[in-house]
Amino acid sequence: MRPFLRVETVEGGLEIIRVETRLSRRLGFCGHASLLDGVMLDACFPRAVRPLLEAVGNRRVDVVAVTHEHEDHVGGCGPLARRFGADVLCPEALVPVLSNPPSVPRLPYRHLLWGIPEPSPARPLEREIRTSKFRIEVIPTPGHTRDHVCFFESERRWLFAGDLFLGPRVLQARLVENAADLLASLHRVAALRPRLLVCAHKGVIRQPEEALQAKISYLSRLIDGVRRLADRGLSPSAIARQLLGREDLFMTAFTFGDYSKARLVRVALEAPGRYLVPVG
């Protein structure tokens, strides 16, 4: 699978590295890593490590910090630590996972599309990451996963959102997610009034306040609609067909049912607080 890459200099020393493989490109999937003053935020997926290292070149990487545990965000941690001696920082619960990642993926599509990450020593994130030029705050944003965080450079109002955003209108989800907690986290980062947002898959969003409000509005309406139809006795599949349209049969089959519209309905039915990191 031939890799693809693009490096974009955004502003103020911030570089965004976009990586894909031939397969991920065909599926409309890519990864983005942010590099600023020796700090890499998220590290893409294991099958894209070669273009990631090529893009970094002779630049300095002192720290790799990741937003959450999914393979498409931690793929470069081990190789970057080995090549540059970089410190790997992650949510505390992820430390043993990075040190000893599963050798067999939970679902075959994740191995096929993302690959299996190398082991890497890691330390828990603290409240901020400081460099000579930047102060990057760590913002707990549960919902996509229990321990998901975002990074925020408050002076320049740059928000590095991991998988919090993923576009204003997402139609599928996995059962590990919690829509109510995700909505609370979106409100939390919207209150920061970011000037620039970097999504780990969509890339640079240059009007983030509008984009976040669109996502909040969509998700709020979806949760309300799902719960109203559930009160009338409809099943998750029936609710999904009514609110989101027919299932994407290719995506459902490719992910062995891991991603689906019916599962988005089910995570919208979850009460807030399933993930215990407070949002406020």
Backbone as JSON, one array per atom type, in Angstrom:
{
  "sequence": "MRPFLRVETVEGGLEIIRVETRLSRRLGFCGHASLLDGVMLDACFPRAVRPLLEAVGNRRVDVVAVTHEHEDHVGGCGPLARRFGADVLCPEALVPVLSNPPSVPRLPYRHLLWGIPEPSPARPLEREIRTSKFRIEVIPTPGHTRDHVCFFESERRWLFAGDLFLGPRVLQARLVENAADLLASLHRVAALRPRLLVCAHKGVIRQPEEALQAKISYLSRLIDGVRRLADRGLSPSAIARQLLGREDLFMTAFTFGDYSKARLVRVALEAPGRYLVPVG",
  "N": [[0.84, -1.19, 0.0], [0.98, 1.91, -1.12], [2.2, 4.86, 0.4], [0.96, 8.22, 1.1], [1.58, 11.72, 1.52], [1.35, 15.03, 2.97], [2.57, 18.16, 3.86], [1.7, 20.99, 5.63], [2.33, 24.29, 6.31], [0.95, 26.23, 8.69], [0.62, 28.58, 10.49], [2.61, 30.73, 12.54], [4.7, 28.89, 13.2], [3.43, 26.46, 13.33], [2.96, 23.29, 12.0], [1.17, 21.07, 9.91], [0.83, 17.71, 9.37], [-0.28, 15.54, 6.98], [-1.26, 12.25, 6.4], [-1.71, 9.29, 4.43], [-2.66, 6.0, 3.27], [-2.8, 3.93, 0.31], [-5.12, 2.35, 0.53], [-6.51, 3.65, 2.65], [-6.98, 6.1, 1.48], [-8.75, 5.43, -0.58], [-10.93, 4.8, 0.97], [-11.6, 7.21, 1.97], [-10.23, 8.1, 4.23], [-7.9, 9.62, 6.4], [-4.98, 10.64, 8.28], [-3.96, 13.19, 10.59], [-1.22, 14.87, 11.96], [0.07, 17.21, 14.28], [2.71, 19.53, 14.46], [4.69, 21.45, 16.51], [7.18, 23.47, 17.61], [8.87, 21.3, 18.41], [7.03, 19.56, 19.55], [4.83, 16.96, 18.94], [1.47, 16.49, 18.26], [-0.81, 14.03, 18.49], [-0.27, 11.1, 16.49], [-0.87, 9.75, 14.16], [-1.49, 6.72, 12.15], [-0.34, 3.26, 12.39], [0.28, 2.08, 9.85], [0.97, 4.24, 8.36], [3.37, 5.18, 9.21], [5.86, 5.37, 7.88], [5.59, 7.52, 5.86], [5.03, 9.52, 7.73], [7.41, 9.76, 9.24], [9.07, 10.48, 7.15], [7.99, 12.98, 6.51], [8.57, 14.4, 8.83], [11.34, 14.45, 8.77], [14.38, 16.11, 9.28], [13.53, 17.63, 11.36], [13.01, 18.62, 14.78], [11.79, 16.46, 17.31], [10.69, 16.4, 20.39], [8.69, 15.7, 22.14], [5.88, 13.57, 22.06], [2.5, 13.75, 22.11], [-0.65, 12.34, 22.76], [-4.17, 12.19, 22.01], [-5.98, 10.13, 22.61], [-6.59, 6.54, 22.83], [-6.83, 5.12, 20.38], [-5.67, 3.24, 17.56], [-5.17, 4.74, 15.27], [-4.15, 7.1, 16.16], [-1.93, 6.73, 17.7], [0.07, 5.55, 16.27], [2.63, 6.49, 15.48], [4.07, 6.74, 17.84], [5.94, 4.87, 19.09], [7.99, 4.58, 16.98], [8.8, 7.3, 16.74], [9.72, 7.84, 19.31], [11.87, 6.1, 19.38], [13.5, 7.02, 17.26], [13.98, 9.77, 17.76], [14.28, 9.99, 20.46], [12.08, 10.91, 21.79], [9.81, 11.95, 24.37], [6.88, 10.24, 25.25], [3.6, 11.14, 25.8], [0.43, 10.66, 27.32], [-3.12, 10.14, 28.03], [-3.64, 8.94, 31.36], [-4.66, 6.28, 31.73], [-3.95, 5.08, 29.4], [-1.25, 4.51, 29.41], [-0.23, 1.81, 30.13], [-1.28, 0.46, 27.91], [0.01, 1.54, 25.67], [2.57, 0.75, 26.29], [2.38, -1.98, 26.04], [0.9, -2.91, 23.56], [-2.02, -4.57, 22.17], [-1.36, -7.59, 20.43], [-2.99, -8.73, 18.62], [-5.57, -7.42, 16.73], [-8.78, -6.12, 17.85], [-10.79, -6.15, 15.95], [-10.76, -7.19, 12.55], [-10.73, -5.16, 10.53], [-9.48, -2.98, 11.63], [-6.84, -3.73, 11.83], [-6.28, -4.09, 9.11], [-6.74, -1.51, 8.01], [-5.51, 0.39, 9.77], [-3.34, -0.85, 11.17], [-1.03, -2.34, 13.58], [0.19, -0.84, 16.48], [3.61, -0.2, 17.46], [5.19, -1.13, 20.59], [5.67, 1.4, 23.09], [7.4, 3.31, 25.53], [5.7, 5.32, 27.92], [4.39, 8.28, 29.53], [2.04, 9.7, 31.91], [-0.07, 12.38, 30.85], [0.19, 15.74, 32.04], [-1.26, 18.79, 33.33], [-0.56, 20.65, 31.44], [1.55, 21.26, 28.58], [4.67, 22.56, 28.15], [6.72, 24.59, 26.11], [9.56, 26.41, 24.79], [8.25, 28.3, 23.34], [5.47, 27.9, 23.42], [2.48, 27.32, 25.35], [0.66, 24.65, 26.07], [-2.42, 23.63, 26.86], [-4.05, 20.89, 28.51], [-7.1, 19.52, 27.91], [-9.71, 17.85, 29.35], [-11.95, 15.87, 27.52], [-14.21, 13.87, 27.4], [-16.2, 11.34, 25.73], [-15.96, 10.56, 22.93], [-14.08, 8.63, 23.6], [-13.47, 7.24, 26.87], [-11.27, 8.56, 28.05], [-10.55, 10.66, 26.43], [-8.79, 13.57, 25.38], [-8.36, 17.05, 24.57], [-6.06, 19.42, 23.12], [-4.97, 22.72, 23.81], [-3.75, 25.74, 22.75], [-3.62, 28.57, 24.34], [-2.9, 31.3, 24.01], [-2.71, 31.72, 21.26], [-5.03, 30.58, 20.56], [-5.42, 28.04, 19.44], [-6.92, 25.0, 18.79], [-6.51, 21.62, 19.26], [-8.1, 18.94, 18.33], [-8.28, 16.16, 18.26], [-10.35, 13.38, 18.03], [-12.7, 14.65, 18.64], [-14.27, 16.38, 17.06], [-14.63, 15.72, 14.07], [-16.18, 16.54, 11.93], [-19.24, 18.34, 11.13], [-21.53, 16.78, 10.97], [-21.94, 13.71, 11.8], [-22.63, 10.35, 10.96], [-22.4, 7.75, 11.82], [-21.41, 5.6, 14.56], [-19.44, 4.09, 17.21], [-19.94, 1.64, 19.81], [-18.47, 2.29, 22.05], [-18.65, 4.95, 22.45], [-20.16, 7.96, 23.85], [-22.82, 9.92, 23.44], [-24.03, 12.02, 24.85], [-22.05, 12.83, 26.68], [-20.14, 13.55, 24.82], [-21.41, 15.76, 23.67], [-21.42, 17.54, 25.85], [-18.66, 17.91, 26.07], [-18.11, 19.16, 23.63], [-19.44, 21.59, 24.04], [-17.79, 22.52, 26.03], [-15.27, 22.99, 24.76], [-16.08, 24.8, 22.83], [-16.64, 27.01, 24.36], [-14.13, 28.01, 24.78], [-13.6, 29.52, 22.6], [-12.07, 28.98, 20.13], [-9.72, 29.94, 17.59], [-8.62, 28.59, 15.55], [-8.93, 25.27, 14.5], [-7.72, 21.99, 14.7], [-8.51, 19.01, 13.39], [-8.07, 15.56, 13.82], [-8.64, 14.03, 11.62], [-10.09, 15.51, 9.7], [-8.45, 17.67, 9.31], [-7.31, 21.07, 9.08], [-9.52, 23.41, 10.4], [-10.8, 26.43, 9.71], [-12.75, 28.18, 10.56], [-13.64, 27.68, 13.32], [-15.46, 28.23, 15.44], [-17.99, 28.49, 14.26], [-18.15, 25.96, 13.07], [-18.09, 24.24, 15.31], [-20.44, 25.04, 16.62], [-22.31, 24.26, 14.72], [-21.98, 21.49, 14.85], [-22.72, 21.03, 17.52], [-25.41, 21.83, 17.44], [-26.47, 19.97, 15.6], [-25.96, 17.51, 16.96], [-27.38, 17.88, 19.33], [-30.04, 18.04, 18.36], [-30.22, 15.49, 17.28], [-29.94, 13.78, 19.54], [-32.22, 14.55, 21.0], [-34.24, 13.82, 19.14], [-33.81, 11.05, 18.88], [-34.33, 10.13, 21.5], [-37.0, 10.87, 21.79], [-38.28, 9.26, 19.85], [-37.58, 6.77, 20.82], [-39.03, 6.73, 23.18], [-41.48, 6.31, 22.12], [-41.38, 3.69, 21.53], [-39.87, 2.7, 19.4], [-37.34, 0.73, 17.81], [-33.67, 0.81, 17.95], [-32.69, 0.41, 15.3], [-34.9, 1.08, 13.73], [-35.24, 3.74, 14.48], [-32.86, 4.81, 13.53], [-33.17, 4.48, 10.74], [-35.29, 6.26, 10.33], [-34.3, 8.78, 11.16], [-31.7, 9.02, 10.14], [-31.49, 7.76, 7.75], [-31.03, 4.96, 5.45], [-28.86, 2.22, 6.36], [-25.34, 2.38, 5.74], [-24.26, -0.02, 3.89], [-21.81, -0.97, 2.99], [-19.9, 0.23, 4.76], [-20.8, -0.83, 7.2], [-20.42, -3.57, 6.76], [-17.64, -3.67, 6.19], [-16.51, -2.87, 8.62], [-17.34, -4.88, 10.24], [-19.74, -4.41, 11.54], [-18.98, -2.66, 13.51], [-19.02, 0.13, 13.19], [-21.95, 1.94, 12.74], [-25.18, 3.31, 11.82], [-27.26, 2.57, 13.49], [-25.85, 2.05, 15.8], [-24.98, 4.6, 16.44], [-27.43, 5.68, 17.19], [-27.86, 4.16, 19.48], [-25.76, 5.03, 21.18], [-26.59, 7.62, 21.48], [-28.71, 7.28, 23.16], [-27.6, 6.8, 25.59], [-27.2, 7.84, 28.95], [-25.86, 10.97, 30.2], [-22.58, 11.16, 31.71], [-21.59, 8.61, 31.69], [-18.92, 8.39, 31.15], [-16.46, 9.25, 33.39], [-14.94, 11.53, 33.71], [-15.08, 14.82, 34.74], [-16.88, 17.42, 33.1], [-16.89, 20.81, 32.66]],
  "CA": [[0.0, 0.0, 0.0], [1.84, 3.08, -1.25], [1.77, 5.95, 1.27], [0.87, 9.58, 0.59], [1.73, 12.68, 2.61], [1.38, 16.45, 2.65], [2.92, 19.0, 5.01], [1.17, 22.34, 5.48], [2.7, 25.27, 7.34], [-0.3, 26.98, 8.92], [0.98, 29.91, 10.98], [3.31, 30.8, 13.83], [5.51, 27.72, 13.51], [2.6, 25.26, 13.39], [2.93, 22.5, 10.78], [0.22, 19.97, 9.93], [1.26, 16.6, 8.51], [-1.39, 14.68, 6.57], [-0.77, 10.99, 5.86], [-2.7, 8.32, 3.94], [-2.21, 4.89, 2.45], [-3.68, 3.77, -0.85], [-6.41, 1.85, 1.0], [-7.23, 4.66, 3.42], [-7.44, 7.13, 0.53], [-9.94, 4.92, -1.25], [-12.03, 4.8, 1.93], [-11.81, 8.58, 2.44], [-9.69, 8.2, 5.59], [-6.51, 10.07, 6.51], [-4.59, 11.06, 9.63], [-3.23, 14.44, 10.7], [-0.41, 15.13, 13.15], [0.46, 18.62, 14.4], [4.07, 19.67, 14.97], [4.99, 22.83, 16.88], [8.3, 23.65, 18.54], [9.34, 20.02, 18.93], [5.94, 18.77, 20.12], [3.88, 16.4, 17.99], [0.18, 16.2, 18.86], [-1.31, 12.86, 17.78], [0.84, 10.52, 15.71], [-1.37, 9.02, 12.99], [-1.73, 5.28, 12.3], [0.9, 2.52, 12.16], [0.59, 1.83, 8.43], [1.44, 5.49, 7.77], [4.56, 5.64, 9.93], [6.94, 5.75, 6.96], [5.45, 8.91, 5.4], [5.1, 10.44, 8.87], [8.83, 10.0, 9.52], [9.59, 11.22, 6.01], [7.55, 14.36, 6.64], [9.31, 15.03, 9.94], [12.69, 14.7, 8.27], [15.39, 16.48, 10.28], [12.94, 18.47, 12.4], [13.15, 18.14, 16.15], [10.6, 15.97, 18.0], [11.06, 16.13, 21.78], [7.51, 15.17, 22.84], [4.7, 13.14, 21.3], [1.35, 13.71, 23.02], [-1.8, 11.81, 22.02], [-5.47, 12.53, 22.58], [-6.67, 8.95, 23.1], [-5.87, 5.28, 22.63], [-7.06, 4.41, 19.13], [-4.44, 2.99, 16.79], [-4.93, 5.77, 14.26], [-3.59, 8.29, 16.81], [-0.71, 6.39, 18.44], [0.93, 4.74, 15.43], [4.0, 6.97, 15.41], [4.69, 6.95, 19.16], [7.14, 4.05, 19.24], [9.04, 4.97, 16.04], [9.31, 8.64, 17.05], [10.5, 7.72, 20.54], [13.12, 5.41, 19.06], [14.34, 7.81, 16.35], [14.32, 11.09, 18.28], [14.32, 10.0, 21.92], [10.95, 11.74, 22.24], [8.93, 11.52, 25.46], [5.5, 9.99, 24.82], [2.65, 11.52, 26.84], [-0.9, 10.2, 26.96], [-3.99, 9.97, 29.19], [-3.01, 7.99, 32.29], [-5.1, 4.89, 31.52], [-3.36, 4.57, 28.16], [0.17, 4.2, 29.58], [0.08, 0.37, 29.94], [-1.68, 0.02, 26.57], [1.09, 1.9, 24.77], [3.75, -0.05, 26.62], [2.16, -3.36, 25.62], [-0.32, -2.92, 22.75], [-2.46, -5.92, 21.78], [-0.72, -8.1, 19.22], [-4.07, -9.1, 17.72], [-6.6, -6.37, 16.82], [-10.11, -6.59, 18.23], [-11.56, -6.37, 14.73], [-9.8, -7.25, 11.45], [-10.63, -3.95, 9.72], [-8.54, -2.05, 12.26], [-5.51, -4.18, 11.42], [-6.15, -3.84, 7.68], [-6.72, -0.09, 7.71], [-4.62, 1.15, 10.63], [-2.16, -1.58, 11.59], [-0.83, -2.54, 15.02], [1.3, 0.02, 16.91], [4.75, -0.73, 18.21], [5.24, -0.71, 21.99], [6.47, 2.59, 23.39], [7.27, 3.78, 26.91], [4.88, 6.53, 27.96], [4.09, 8.88, 30.83], [0.75, 10.38, 31.9], [-0.15, 13.82, 30.62], [-0.13, 16.63, 33.14], [-2.26, 19.79, 32.94], [-0.1, 21.43, 30.3], [2.85, 20.97, 27.97], [5.34, 23.85, 27.93], [7.95, 24.68, 25.33], [10.09, 27.77, 24.86], [7.37, 29.21, 22.59], [4.06, 27.62, 23.55], [1.92, 26.65, 26.52], [-0.42, 23.84, 25.53], [-3.26, 23.1, 27.93], [-4.7, 19.59, 28.3], [-8.51, 19.72, 28.24], [-10.48, 16.59, 29.31], [-13.12, 15.94, 26.64], [-14.73, 12.52, 27.2], [-17.34, 11.16, 24.84], [-15.48, 9.64, 21.9], [-13.61, 7.57, 24.49], [-13.52, 7.64, 28.28], [-10.15, 9.4, 28.47], [-10.17, 11.57, 25.36], [-8.44, 14.95, 25.73], [-7.95, 17.98, 23.51], [-4.96, 20.31, 23.46], [-5.37, 24.1, 23.49], [-2.74, 26.79, 22.93], [-4.59, 29.63, 24.65], [-2.49, 32.61, 23.5], [-3.05, 31.78, 19.83], [-6.37, 29.98, 20.47], [-5.39, 26.87, 18.57], [-7.51, 23.82, 19.42], [-6.15, 20.35, 18.64], [-9.33, 18.31, 18.82], [-8.31, 14.7, 18.18], [-11.57, 12.88, 17.41], [-13.88, 15.29, 19.22], [-15.09, 17.07, 16.06], [-14.89, 14.77, 12.98], [-17.18, 17.07, 11.0], [-20.46, 18.82, 11.8], [-22.66, 15.84, 10.91], [-21.45, 12.33, 11.76], [-23.79, 9.48, 10.8], [-22.17, 6.44, 12.43], [-20.64, 5.62, 15.79], [-19.12, 2.82, 17.86], [-20.61, 1.56, 21.1], [-17.64, 2.83, 23.14], [-18.88, 6.38, 22.55], [-21.3, 8.45, 24.62], [-23.18, 11.15, 22.75], [-24.31, 13.1, 25.81], [-20.76, 13.33, 27.16], [-19.53, 14.23, 23.68], [-22.05, 17.07, 23.55], [-20.89, 18.38, 26.93], [-17.27, 18.25, 25.73], [-18.16, 20.15, 22.56], [-19.76, 22.87, 24.68], [-16.62, 22.96, 26.8], [-14.24, 23.58, 23.9], [-16.66, 25.97, 22.16], [-16.52, 28.14, 25.29], [-12.76, 28.54, 24.65], [-13.62, 30.37, 21.41], [-10.85, 28.75, 19.34], [-9.57, 30.67, 16.33], [-8.22, 27.58, 14.57], [-9.13, 23.92, 15.02], [-7.11, 20.9, 13.94], [-9.15, 17.71, 13.58], [-7.1, 14.52, 13.45], [-9.0, 13.42, 10.34], [-10.54, 16.53, 8.74], [-7.41, 18.65, 9.12], [-7.45, 22.42, 9.62], [-10.82, 24.06, 10.31], [-10.42, 27.83, 9.91], [-13.85, 28.88, 11.22], [-14.02, 26.63, 14.26], [-16.63, 28.52, 16.26], [-19.16, 28.13, 13.46], [-18.17, 24.51, 12.89], [-18.46, 23.62, 16.57], [-21.85, 25.31, 16.88], [-23.07, 23.39, 13.82], [-21.92, 20.14, 15.42], [-23.53, 21.04, 18.75], [-26.81, 21.9, 17.04], [-26.84, 18.67, 15.01], [-25.96, 16.45, 17.95], [-28.5, 18.15, 20.24], [-31.28, 17.64, 17.69], [-30.21, 14.05, 17.13], [-30.23, 13.17, 20.84], [-33.63, 14.79, 21.31], [-35.06, 13.02, 18.25], [-33.64, 9.64, 19.23], [-35.03, 9.82, 22.76], [-38.44, 11.01, 21.55], [-38.75, 8.08, 19.13], [-37.42, 5.63, 21.73], [-40.17, 6.78, 24.11], [-42.64, 5.78, 21.39], [-41.2, 2.26, 21.41], [-39.13, 2.29, 18.21], [-36.03, 0.1, 18.03], [-32.58, 1.62, 17.41], [-32.6, 0.31, 13.84], [-36.01, 1.84, 13.15], [-34.94, 5.15, 14.71], [-31.77, 5.17, 12.61], [-33.73, 4.62, 9.4], [-36.13, 7.44, 10.25], [-33.55, 10.02, 11.37], [-30.39, 9.05, 9.48], [-31.54, 7.07, 6.47], [-30.64, 3.55, 5.44], [-27.48, 1.92, 6.74], [-24.29, 2.25, 4.73], [-23.98, -1.45, 3.98], [-20.37, -1.22, 2.83], [-19.2, 0.56, 6.01], [-21.19, -1.79, 8.23], [-19.77, -4.85, 6.47], [-16.18, -3.52, 6.29], [-16.14, -2.77, 10.03], [-17.99, -5.98, 10.96], [-20.79, -3.83, 12.37], [-18.44, -1.81, 14.57], [-19.57, 1.45, 12.9], [-23.24, 1.88, 12.08], [-26.14, 4.32, 12.22], [-27.99, 2.04, 14.64], [-25.01, 2.22, 16.99], [-25.05, 6.01, 16.8], [-28.68, 5.83, 17.94], [-27.7, 3.56, 20.82], [-24.92, 5.89, 22.03], [-27.39, 8.8, 21.79], [-29.63, 6.93, 24.25], [-26.86, 6.73, 26.85], [-27.28, 9.01, 29.84], [-24.55, 11.62, 30.43], [-21.87, 10.72, 32.89], [-21.03, 7.28, 31.55], [-17.49, 8.62, 31.32], [-16.5, 9.93, 34.68], [-14.15, 12.77, 33.73], [-16.05, 15.93, 34.76], [-16.83, 18.45, 32.07], [-17.57, 21.98, 33.2]],
  "C": [[0.88, 1.24, 0.0], [1.33, 4.22, -0.38], [1.74, 7.3, 0.54], [1.05, 10.53, 1.78], [1.67, 14.09, 2.07], [1.71, 17.19, 3.94], [2.47, 20.42, 4.72], [1.66, 23.2, 6.64], [1.52, 26.21, 7.51], [0.01, 28.41, 9.33], [1.82, 29.74, 12.23], [4.12, 29.58, 14.2], [4.72, 26.43, 13.63], [2.59, 24.58, 12.02], [1.95, 21.34, 10.96], [0.67, 18.93, 8.91], [0.05, 15.71, 8.25], [-0.82, 13.42, 5.93], [-1.94, 10.08, 5.49], [-1.96, 7.11, 3.4], [-3.15, 4.78, 1.26], [-5.07, 3.3, -0.41], [-7.18, 2.94, 1.73], [-7.74, 5.77, 2.51], [-8.71, 6.68, -0.18], [-11.16, 4.95, -0.33], [-12.32, 6.2, 2.48], [-11.27, 8.84, 3.83], [-8.24, 8.68, 5.53], [-6.24, 10.44, 7.96], [-3.82, 12.36, 9.57], [-2.48, 14.49, 12.03], [0.0, 16.6, 13.12], [1.84, 18.7, 15.02], [4.34, 21.14, 15.24], [6.07, 22.83, 17.95], [8.72, 22.34, 19.21], [8.29, 19.15, 19.58], [5.05, 18.27, 19.0], [2.61, 16.01, 18.75], [-0.55, 15.21, 17.96], [-0.27, 12.41, 16.76], [0.36, 9.56, 14.63], [-1.41, 7.51, 13.23], [-0.5, 4.49, 11.86], [1.26, 2.31, 10.7], [1.08, 3.1, 7.72], [2.69, 6.02, 8.45], [5.65, 6.1, 8.97], [6.76, 7.16, 6.4], [5.49, 9.91, 6.54], [6.56, 10.77, 9.19], [9.48, 10.77, 8.38], [9.23, 12.69, 6.1], [8.3, 15.09, 7.74], [10.73, 15.36, 9.51], [13.67, 14.98, 9.39], [14.84, 17.42, 11.35], [13.11, 17.82, 13.77], [11.8, 17.64, 16.67], [11.02, 15.56, 19.41], [9.94, 15.42, 22.53], [6.49, 14.72, 21.81], [3.57, 13.0, 22.31], [0.12, 13.29, 22.23], [-3.09, 12.06, 22.79], [-6.2, 11.34, 23.16], [-6.02, 7.7, 22.51], [-5.99, 4.65, 21.26], [-5.8, 4.36, 18.27], [-4.14, 4.09, 15.78], [-4.41, 7.08, 14.85], [-2.24, 8.0, 17.47], [0.32, 5.68, 17.59], [2.38, 5.17, 15.4], [4.73, 7.06, 16.73], [5.99, 6.17, 19.31], [8.25, 4.45, 18.29], [9.63, 6.35, 16.33], [10.14, 8.64, 18.33], [11.86, 7.1, 20.24], [14.04, 6.3, 18.23], [14.82, 9.1, 16.99], [14.54, 11.1, 19.8], [13.19, 10.81, 22.53], [10.26, 11.11, 23.45], [7.52, 11.34, 24.9], [4.58, 10.26, 26.01], [1.25, 11.15, 26.39], [-1.8, 10.24, 28.2], [-3.52, 8.8, 30.05], [-3.39, 6.53, 32.02], [-4.48, 4.26, 30.29], [-1.91, 4.12, 28.33], [0.46, 2.71, 29.42], [-0.29, -0.15, 28.56], [-0.58, 0.35, 25.56], [2.34, 1.06, 25.03], [3.62, -1.48, 26.11], [0.88, -3.44, 24.79], [-0.72, -4.34, 22.38], [-1.79, -6.34, 20.48], [-1.75, -8.54, 18.18], [-5.16, -8.04, 17.85], [-7.95, -6.95, 17.2], [-10.96, -6.91, 17.01], [-10.61, -6.3, 13.54], [-9.66, -5.96, 10.66], [-9.62, -2.97, 10.31], [-7.1, -2.43, 11.92], [-5.28, -3.83, 9.95], [-5.95, -2.36, 7.38], [-5.65, 0.66, 8.48], [-3.3, 0.45, 10.91], [-2.06, -1.66, 13.1], [0.36, -1.69, 15.46], [2.41, -0.74, 17.6], [4.62, -0.33, 19.68], [6.07, 0.56, 22.14], [6.31, 2.96, 24.85], [6.51, 5.1, 26.9], [4.71, 6.99, 29.4], [2.74, 9.57, 30.77], [0.89, 11.87, 31.58], [-0.38, 14.55, 31.93], [-1.1, 17.7, 32.62], [-1.85, 20.61, 31.73], [1.24, 20.9, 29.81], [3.48, 22.31, 27.64], [6.56, 23.66, 27.03], [8.48, 26.1, 25.47], [9.15, 28.78, 24.21], [5.89, 29.07, 22.93], [3.72, 27.05, 24.93], [0.64, 25.96, 26.07], [-1.19, 23.22, 26.68], [-3.87, 21.77, 27.52], [-6.13, 19.7, 28.81], [-9.22, 18.36, 28.21], [-11.75, 16.76, 28.48], [-13.66, 14.53, 26.38], [-15.93, 12.51, 26.27], [-16.98, 10.21, 23.71], [-14.86, 8.41, 22.56], [-13.67, 8.13, 25.91], [-12.48, 8.7, 28.61], [-9.72, 10.4, 27.41], [-9.85, 12.96, 25.91], [-8.24, 15.75, 24.45], [-6.78, 18.79, 24.03], [-5.31, 21.72, 22.98], [-4.22, 25.04, 23.79], [-3.52, 28.1, 23.09], [-4.19, 30.99, 24.1], [-2.89, 32.78, 22.04], [-4.44, 31.2, 19.54], [-6.44, 28.91, 19.39], [-5.95, 25.68, 19.35], [-7.15, 22.59, 18.61], [-7.14, 19.32, 19.18], [-9.35, 16.8, 18.75], [-9.53, 14.23, 17.4], [-12.83, 13.5, 18.02], [-14.81, 15.82, 18.14], [-15.54, 16.13, 14.93], [-15.96, 15.25, 11.99], [-18.47, 17.43, 11.71], [-21.58, 17.8, 11.84], [-22.12, 14.42, 10.72], [-22.65, 11.39, 11.79], [-23.63, 8.11, 11.43], [-21.36, 6.61, 13.7], [-20.32, 4.19, 16.21], [-19.71, 2.83, 19.26], [-19.77, 2.08, 22.26], [-17.91, 4.31, 23.36], [-20.09, 6.7, 23.43], [-21.67, 9.82, 24.09], [-23.43, 12.3, 23.71], [-23.02, 13.68, 26.37], [-20.03, 14.06, 26.04], [-20.1, 15.63, 23.51], [-21.54, 18.02, 24.62], [-19.46, 18.81, 26.63], [-17.21, 19.27, 24.61], [-18.5, 21.54, 23.11], [-18.52, 23.41, 25.41], [-15.58, 23.61, 25.9], [-14.79, 24.78, 23.13], [-16.54, 27.2, 23.04], [-15.12, 28.74, 25.27], [-12.62, 29.5, 23.48], [-12.34, 30.2, 20.58], [-10.88, 29.53, 18.03], [-9.2, 29.73, 15.19], [-8.38, 26.22, 15.23], [-8.42, 22.94, 14.11], [-7.79, 19.61, 14.34], [-8.18, 16.64, 13.09], [-7.42, 13.85, 12.13], [-9.44, 14.44, 9.29], [-9.47, 17.58, 8.47], [-7.76, 20.0, 9.73], [-8.85, 22.96, 9.35], [-10.59, 25.53, 10.67], [-11.55, 28.7, 10.45], [-14.44, 27.95, 12.28], [-15.24, 26.95, 15.11], [-17.9, 28.15, 15.53], [-19.27, 26.62, 13.32], [-18.6, 23.79, 14.17], [-19.94, 23.84, 16.89], [-22.74, 24.46, 15.97], [-23.11, 21.97, 14.35], [-22.78, 20.03, 16.66], [-25.02, 21.02, 18.4], [-27.27, 20.55, 16.48], [-26.96, 17.6, 16.08], [-27.1, 16.64, 18.96], [-29.82, 17.7, 19.64], [-31.37, 16.12, 17.57], [-30.57, 13.36, 18.45], [-31.7, 13.34, 21.19], [-34.54, 13.91, 20.45], [-35.01, 11.54, 18.59], [-34.45, 9.3, 20.48], [-36.54, 9.94, 22.6], [-38.99, 9.76, 20.86], [-38.61, 6.82, 19.99], [-38.57, 5.57, 22.72], [-41.44, 6.25, 23.45], [-42.49, 4.29, 21.1], [-40.46, 1.79, 20.19], [-37.79, 1.68, 18.59], [-34.93, 1.02, 17.51], [-32.47, 1.57, 15.9], [-33.7, 1.12, 13.17], [-35.78, 3.34, 13.32], [-33.88, 5.62, 13.73], [-32.32, 5.37, 11.2], [-34.53, 5.91, 9.28], [-35.33, 8.73, 10.32], [-32.3, 10.14, 10.5], [-30.4, 8.39, 8.11], [-31.06, 5.64, 6.58], [-29.17, 3.38, 5.81], [-26.56, 1.95, 5.51], [-23.79, 0.81, 4.8], [-22.5, -1.75, 3.82], [-19.63, -0.95, 4.14], [-19.53, -0.44, 7.1], [-20.48, -3.12, 8.01], [-18.26, -4.75, 6.67], [-15.73, -3.5, 7.74], [-16.76, -3.87, 10.88], [-19.04, -5.46, 11.95], [-20.3, -2.9, 13.46], [-18.93, -0.36, 14.42], [-20.92, 1.27, 12.23], [-24.11, 3.03, 12.57], [-26.93, 3.86, 13.44], [-27.17, 2.19, 15.92], [-24.93, 3.69, 17.4], [-26.33, 6.29, 17.59], [-28.51, 5.3, 19.36], [-26.82, 4.43, 21.72], [-25.64, 7.2, 22.35], [-28.38, 8.54, 22.9], [-28.93, 6.83, 25.6], [-27.06, 8.0, 27.67], [-25.91, 9.65, 29.95], [-23.91, 11.07, 31.69], [-21.38, 9.29, 32.82], [-19.51, 7.33, 31.68], [-17.33, 9.62, 32.46], [-15.62, 11.15, 34.78], [-15.11, 13.95, 33.73], [-15.81, 16.92, 33.63], [-17.57, 19.65, 32.59], [-16.69, 23.19, 33.11]]
}
